[in-house]
């Protein structure tokens, strides 16, 4: 099974973030995992989903 990659714009849409500045601040705080591919920025979809689920569990 091949895993797809997400762009910064797709992550912003998923997280309902409208501002690039807010998104980059979230990255600095650790609210978004490090990208799998640095140039161009890409996140592995499965890694992002598991990271986000773990963060959701931690805040409950």
C-alpha positions, -999 to 999 in steps of 0.1 A, spaced: 0 0 0 14 34 -9 10 63 14 1 97 1 18 129 10 1 162 20 12 197 12 12 226 37 -19 239 20 -37 206 25 -27 204 61 -39 240 67 -72 231 51 -74 199 73 -66 219 105 -89 248 94 -61 273 95 -64 302 71 -31 320 77 3 307 67 17 327 97 -5 308 121 4 275 105 42 282 108 37 292 144 19 259 150 49 241 135 73 260 158 52 250 189 51 214 178 14 214 170 23 200 136 48 172 131 80 177 112 76 172 75 87 139 60 102 157 30 119 190 36 119 204 1 92 208 -11 75 204 23 54 173 24 39 153 53 31 116 51 -7 114 55 -6 84 78 21 100 101 1 132 103 -31 114 111 -16 93 139 3 124 153 -29 144 153 -49 115 170 -23 112 197 -24 150 203 -62 148 206 -60 120 231 -34 140 252 -57 171 254 -87 151 267 
